[in-house]
Amino acid sequence: MDTCYTCRDPSSASPEGGPYDVSEANLRAHGIGDAVLQRIQHSLSIILEALNRYSPDELVLAYNGGKDSVVLIYLIHAAYQMRFGNDRPKLITIYFNLPNSFPEVKDFMLLSASLYNLDVIWLDKSFKDGLHDLTTITNETDGTTCFGRKPLRAVFMGTRRSDPGGSGGMKEFAPTDAGWPQIMRVNAILEWEYHEVWELLRCLNLKYCILYEKGYTSIGNTDDTVPNEKLHNPESGSYSPAHELKDGSLERAGRRKKIREAQMQHQQHQQQ
């Protein structure tokens, strides 16, 4: 990782080849290794296949402000540039603005919207209800949804194999389950490993949420996420940044801890 360049944002990550130059020569010049090069090329092939199946106004990115989403948004922009050139359309993005979201994540979402020129749909409801509104025609005259948009047919997800929803038989193109609004999930980074995500982020020096610098390795919401104890420094009481986690299988070690602690405290109170 020490060979990675120190660019400040995507527009300066590839000064000679353009902001989303994913050529092998450019990526190697920024310190990207063989394994991540292969991941990038495969992910791009998935995104380009999605563009073969759906038009840009039928595609949406489910963006939660996390590290995986940043990798995905960069790759989608690269694929859009490959397909559309400098006239690439804005990427439609949905963000679920929930009451228990970290304020740092919301701040980063606002930054991302500006940095990547996103067409953001802010939703104050559950993922399932949001997908229902985005896929259901409410205006029969022009065939649009309640947002005045064409119904969406596919959603880019930042799901990885190590995530709870990525295990088992999850595929890169996966229809939603029974009982859910019918839409195709496009899992373009499904096979990426934890350290590979950080290699791309750090070599291209893409901006990411500040919580990752404070020991958070997987970010949910304020009710179920704490810094990863594997990154705790006993002497200083601080936490090392997320990219220093050696064992990627411990990525989610900081999730749901607060809920478990609250349950234990409740049980202890009942026993008194």
Beta strands, then each sheet from edge to edge (+ up, - down):
strand 1: 59-62
strand 2: 92-96
strand 3: 119-123
strand 4: 154-156
strand 5: 173-175
strand 6: 184-186
sheet 1: 3+ 2+ 1+ 4+ 6+ 5-
end
